[in-house]
Amino acid sequence: MFTGLVEAIGIIRSLEQRGDAARLTLETSLVAELSLGESLAVNGCCLTVTGKDDGLAFDLLVETLNRTNLGTLQPGSRVNLERALRADGRFGGHFVQGHVDTSAKVISSESKGADLNLLIEIPASGAGYFIEKGSIAVNGVSLTVSSLDENHFGLWIIPHTLQETNLGDLKAGDRVNLEYDMLAKYAERQLENRPR
C-alpha cells in the first residue's frame, strides 16, 4: 500500500530486454534503505527489489511492460519513487496500491505562472472512474482531478510537486501511468454483482 506521496526521484540506468520481460536498473538515494524483496513504487508501479549490486534492480514481467510506461523509458529518464507505507506511518495522499490500471497520453503541459496545468487523455475503459475533485494517481503521484470532459481530465501541479516529482518533465505525447481510485473500483464491482 502506498499514499501517492513521492519520496525520491530515481534515474533509469538501464532497461535490459530479456525475451518478453525486462530488467530495470536505476540510481536512487534510497538504495541503502531498501532490502532485497521489498516493494517500491516506481512511477506508481509496485515493483520488487531483486538486485542492489549496481543500483536498484527490478524484474519487469510482460504484463508490467504492457500496462505501464516503464518499458518506454530511456536511460537518464527520471522516475517517481515511494516506499511502501508503514503501519504506523502518516497517511497524507489517498489509497494507492501500486497496481497501475493503464497508461495514457499527455495532451498538453502548460506553465501557468509558477504552476503547471496538465491535460491527459481519458482511456475509454476508465471513463467511469473519473469525477471532478476526485483522486487519481499519475506516475504514482496522488492528485486531484481539477477539470473533466468526455476525452480528457485536467490537473494543476503546484511548485512543490513540480520540484519533488517528474511531472514537470512531461510534454505532449508522453505516456503516464494511471491508477484509478481503489474505492471507486470496489464500488463498481459491488454494483456489478449485486442481486437483481
GURO-930761 format. One record per residue (C-alpha): residue in three letters; x, y, z. Coordinates in steps of 0.2 Angstrom, whole numbers, plus 5000, padded with zeros to 4 digits. Each point is the difference from the previous one (the first is absolute). Layout:
<rs>
+------+------+------+------+
! code !    x !    y !    z !
+------+------+------+------+
!  ALA !    X !    Y !    Z !
...
+------+------+------+------+
</rs>
This chain:
<rs>
+------+------+------+------+
! code !    x !    y !    z !
+------+------+------+------+
!  MET ! 5000 ! 5000 ! 5000 !
!  PHE ! 5006 ! 5017 ! 4996 !
!  THR ! 4993 ! 5018 ! 5002 !
!  GLY ! 5006 ! 5009 ! 4984 !
!  LEU ! 5012 ! 5011 ! 5009 !
!  VAL ! 5017 ! 4999 ! 4990 !
!  GLU ! 5015 ! 4997 ! 5011 !
!  ALA ! 5014 ! 5001 ! 4988 !
!  ILE ! 5004 ! 5001 ! 4981 !
!  GLY ! 5009 ! 4986 ! 4992 !
!  ILE ! 5010 ! 5000 ! 4984 !
!  ILE ! 4999 ! 4986 ! 4987 !
!  ARG ! 5017 ! 4992 ! 4998 !
!  SER ! 4995 ! 4986 ! 4988 !
!  LEU ! 4985 ! 4990 ! 4994 !
!  GLU ! 5006 ! 4983 ! 4994 !
!  GLN ! 4988 ! 4990 ! 4989 !
!  ARG ! 4999 ! 4982 ! 5005 !
!  GLY ! 4988 ! 4991 ! 4988 !
!  ASP ! 4983 ! 5007 ! 5004 !
!  ALA ! 5006 ! 5007 ! 5017 !
!  ALA ! 5013 ! 5012 ! 5005 !
!  ARG ! 5012 ! 5005 ! 5014 !
!  LEU ! 4999 ! 5018 ! 5005 !
!  THR ! 5014 ! 5008 ! 5010 !
!  LEU ! 5000 ! 5017 ! 5007 !
!  GLU ! 5010 ! 5012 ! 5011 !
!  THR ! 4992 ! 5007 ! 5016 !
!  SER ! 5005 ! 5007 ! 5017 !
!  LEU ! 4988 ! 4986 ! 5007 !
!  VAL ! 5012 ! 4986 ! 4996 !
!  ALA ! 5007 ! 4998 ! 5018 !
!  GLU ! 4982 ! 5001 ! 5007 !
!  LEU ! 4993 ! 4985 ! 4990 !
!  SER ! 5003 ! 4981 ! 5002 !
!  LEU ! 4998 ! 4987 ! 4987 !
!  GLY ! 4982 ! 4995 ! 4998 !
!  GLU ! 4993 ! 5017 ! 5006 !
!  SER ! 4987 ! 5009 ! 4990 !
!  LEU ! 5003 ! 5017 ! 4992 !
!  ALA ! 4988 ! 5010 ! 4989 !
!  VAL ! 5009 ! 5005 ! 4985 !
!  ASN ! 4989 ! 5013 ! 4990 !
!  GLY ! 4986 ! 4993 ! 5010 !
!  CYS ! 5003 ! 4981 ! 4996 !
!  CYS ! 5003 ! 4989 ! 5014 !
!  LEU ! 5017 ! 4991 ! 4997 !
!  THR ! 5010 ! 4987 ! 5010 !
!  VAL ! 5019 ! 5004 ! 5003 !
!  THR ! 5009 ! 4986 ! 4992 !
!  GLY ! 5018 ! 5007 ! 5000 !
!  LYS ! 5011 ! 5013 ! 5008 !
!  ASP ! 5017 ! 4997 ! 4993 !
!  ASP ! 5000 ! 5014 ! 4987 !
!  GLY ! 4985 ! 5011 ! 5006 !
!  LEU ! 4983 ! 4993 ! 5003 !
!  ALA ! 4994 ! 4987 ! 4988 !
!  PHE ! 4983 ! 4993 ! 4996 !
!  ASP ! 4993 ! 4987 ! 4989 !
!  LEU ! 4986 ! 5006 ! 4989 !
!  LEU ! 4987 ! 4987 ! 4994 !
!  VAL ! 4992 ! 5001 ! 4983 !
!  GLU ! 4984 ! 5006 ! 5009 !
!  THR ! 5009 ! 5014 ! 5008 !
!  LEU ! 5008 ! 5005 ! 4983 !
!  ASN ! 4983 ! 5000 ! 4992 !
!  ARG ! 4990 ! 5009 ! 5013 !
!  THR ! 5013 ! 5014 ! 5005 !
!  ASN ! 5011 ! 5013 ! 4993 !
!  LEU ! 5016 ! 4991 ! 5007 !
!  GLY ! 5005 ! 4991 ! 4984 !
!  THR ! 5000 ! 5017 ! 4990 !
!  LEU ! 5012 ! 5009 ! 5012 !
!  GLN ! 5018 ! 5003 ! 4994 !
!  PRO ! 5016 ! 5001 ! 5011 !
!  GLY ! 5001 ! 5016 ! 5008 !
!  SER ! 4981 ! 5001 ! 5002 !
!  ARG ! 4994 ! 5006 ! 5017 !
!  VAL ! 4987 ! 4989 ! 5010 !
!  ASN ! 4990 ! 5003 ! 5016 !
!  LEU ! 5004 ! 4989 ! 5014 !
!  GLU ! 4990 ! 4996 ! 5016 !
!  ARG ! 5003 ! 4987 ! 5013 !
!  ALA ! 4986 ! 4989 ! 5007 !
!  LEU ! 4990 ! 5008 ! 5014 !
!  ARG ! 5004 ! 4995 ! 5017 !
!  ALA ! 4986 ! 4995 ! 5012 !
!  ASP ! 5004 ! 5014 ! 5012 !
!  GLY ! 5003 ! 5013 ! 4986 !
!  ARG ! 4990 ! 5015 ! 4996 !
!  PHE ! 4988 ! 4999 ! 4986 !
!  GLY ! 5001 ! 5016 ! 4990 !
!  GLY ! 4994 ! 4996 ! 4982 !
!  HIS ! 4987 ! 4987 ! 4995 !
!  PHE ! 4999 ! 4981 ! 5000 !
!  VAL ! 5012 ! 4995 ! 4986 !
!  GLN ! 5004 ! 4982 ! 4997 !
!  GLY ! 5014 ! 5001 ! 4987 !
!  HIS ! 4989 ! 4990 ! 4988 !
!  VAL ! 5000 ! 5011 ! 4985 !
!  ASP ! 4984 ! 4998 ! 4990 !
!  THR ! 5007 ! 5007 ! 4984 !
!  SER ! 5010 ! 5014 ! 4992 !
!  ALA ! 4994 ! 5015 ! 4991 !
!  LYS ! 5006 ! 5014 ! 4988 !
!  VAL ! 5004 ! 5017 ! 5006 !
!  ILE ! 4990 ! 5012 ! 4989 !
!  SER ! 5008 ! 5016 ! 5007 !
!  SER ! 5012 ! 5007 ! 5013 !
!  GLU ! 4999 ! 5018 ! 5002 !
!  SER ! 5008 ! 5012 ! 5013 !
!  LYS ! 4988 ! 5012 ! 5009 !
!  GLY ! 5011 ! 5011 ! 5010 !
!  ALA ! 5009 ! 4989 ! 5013 !
!  ASP ! 4987 ! 4986 ! 4997 !
!  LEU ! 4998 ! 4987 ! 4987 !
!  ASN ! 4984 ! 4995 ! 4991 !
!  LEU ! 5000 ! 4982 ! 4993 !
!  LEU ! 4986 ! 4993 ! 4989 !
!  ILE ! 5000 ! 4981 ! 4998 !
!  GLU ! 4990 ! 4989 ! 4989 !
!  ILE ! 4986 ! 4990 ! 5008 !
!  PRO ! 5002 ! 4982 ! 4995 !
!  ALA ! 4983 ! 4993 ! 4994 !
!  SER ! 5001 ! 4986 ! 5012 !
!  GLY ! 5002 ! 5011 ! 5015 !
!  ALA ! 4988 ! 5014 ! 4996 !
!  GLY ! 4988 ! 4995 ! 5015 !
!  TYR ! 5014 ! 5002 ! 5013 !
!  PHE ! 5002 ! 5019 ! 4998 !
!  ILE ! 4991 ! 5013 ! 5009 !
!  GLU ! 5004 ! 5018 ! 5002 !
!  LYS ! 5010 ! 5003 ! 5017 !
!  GLY ! 5002 ! 4981 ! 5001 !
!  SER ! 5017 ! 4991 ! 5003 !
!  ILE ! 5011 ! 4993 ! 4986 !
!  ALA ! 5018 ! 4994 ! 5001 !
!  VAL ! 5011 ! 5006 ! 4985 !
!  ASN ! 5017 ! 4992 ! 4999 !
!  GLY ! 4997 ! 4996 ! 5019 !
!  VAL ! 4996 ! 5018 ! 5005 !
!  SER ! 4984 ! 5002 ! 5010 !
!  LEU ! 4990 ! 5014 ! 4991 !
!  THR ! 4983 ! 5008 ! 4999 !
!  VAL ! 4991 ! 5001 ! 4984 !
!  SER ! 4997 ! 5018 ! 4997 !
!  SER ! 4990 ! 5000 ! 4983 !
!  LEU ! 4991 ! 4986 ! 4990 !
!  ASP ! 4992 ! 4997 ! 4984 !
!  GLU ! 4996 ! 4985 ! 4989 !
!  ASN ! 5018 ! 4998 ! 4993 !
!  HIS ! 5012 ! 5008 ! 5013 !
!  PHE ! 5003 ! 5005 ! 5018 !
!  GLY ! 5010 ! 5014 ! 5007 !
!  LEU ! 5012 ! 5002 ! 5014 !
!  TRP ! 5008 ! 5015 ! 5008 !
!  ILE ! 5018 ! 4996 ! 5007 !
!  ILE ! 5007 ! 5012 ! 5013 !
!  PRO ! 5018 ! 5005 ! 5001 !
!  HIS ! 5004 ! 4988 ! 5014 !
!  THR ! 4994 ! 4985 ! 4990 !
!  LEU ! 5009 ! 5006 ! 4985 !
!  GLN ! 5016 ! 5001 ! 5010 !
!  GLU ! 4998 ! 4983 ! 5008 !
!  THR ! 4993 ! 4989 ! 4986 !
!  ASN ! 5003 ! 4997 ! 4981 !
!  LEU ! 4983 ! 5008 ! 4995 !
!  GLY ! 5009 ! 5016 ! 4995 !
!  ASP ! 5010 ! 4990 ! 4987 !
!  LEU ! 4984 ! 4995 ! 4990 !
!  LYS ! 4996 ! 5006 ! 4983 !
!  ALA ! 4986 ! 4997 ! 4988 !
!  GLY ! 5000 ! 4982 ! 4993 !
!  ASP ! 5009 ! 4993 ! 5015 !
!  ARG ! 4991 ! 4985 ! 5009 !
!  VAL ! 4996 ! 5000 ! 5019 !
!  ASN ! 4995 ! 4986 ! 5011 !
!  LEU ! 4982 ! 5001 ! 5007 !
!  GLU ! 4993 ! 4992 ! 5015 !
!  TYR ! 4982 ! 5003 ! 5003 !
!  ASP ! 4993 ! 5002 ! 5017 !
!  MET ! 4999 ! 4984 ! 5009 !
!  LEU ! 4984 ! 5004 ! 5009 !
!  ALA ! 4991 ! 5004 ! 4983 !
!  LYS ! 5006 ! 4983 ! 4993 !
!  TYR ! 4993 ! 4990 ! 5015 !
!  ALA ! 4984 ! 5010 ! 4999 !
!  GLU ! 4998 ! 4996 ! 4982 !
!  ARG ! 5003 ! 4981 ! 5003 !
!  GLN ! 4987 ! 5000 ! 5014 !
!  LEU ! 4987 ! 5008 ! 4988 !
!  GLU ! 5004 ! 4988 ! 4986 !
!  ASN ! 4997 ! 4985 ! 5012 !
!  ARG ! 4986 ! 5006 ! 5010 !
!  PRO ! 4984 ! 4988 ! 5000 !
!  ARG ! 4987 ! 5006 ! 4987 !
+------+------+------+------+
</rs>
